């Protein structure tokens, strides 16, 4: 995929759906985390309820390598953790992140429409 594509990521701590979108095409990649989100000890869970899965974030970043701009969306803190990961490990891609938001779960078609609207792409 080339820079004529934009991306939108719907992420939680278990899974990310990465959409690569152009005016005429779209593709979806589902990436699963391998870190268990079970709370093993309540005191540790209060400080960090979900361990950061850097391999998970690395696979997401690989899917975004050739996008011209990206939106990050989803519930909870995972979207912010991904944003922090990008700042630390891929500042070039971080510079292309246009926002991180928590919209109501819009489903796949809603996410694609949101990205097209945001990046002002004709359907």
Secondary structure, 3 states (H helix, E strand, C coil): CCCCEEEEEEECCCEEEEEEECCCCEEEEEEECCCCCCCCCHHHHHHCCCCCCHHHHHHHHHHHCCEEEEEEECCCCHHHHHHHHHHHHCHHHHCCEEEEECCCCCHHHHHHHHHHHHCCCCC
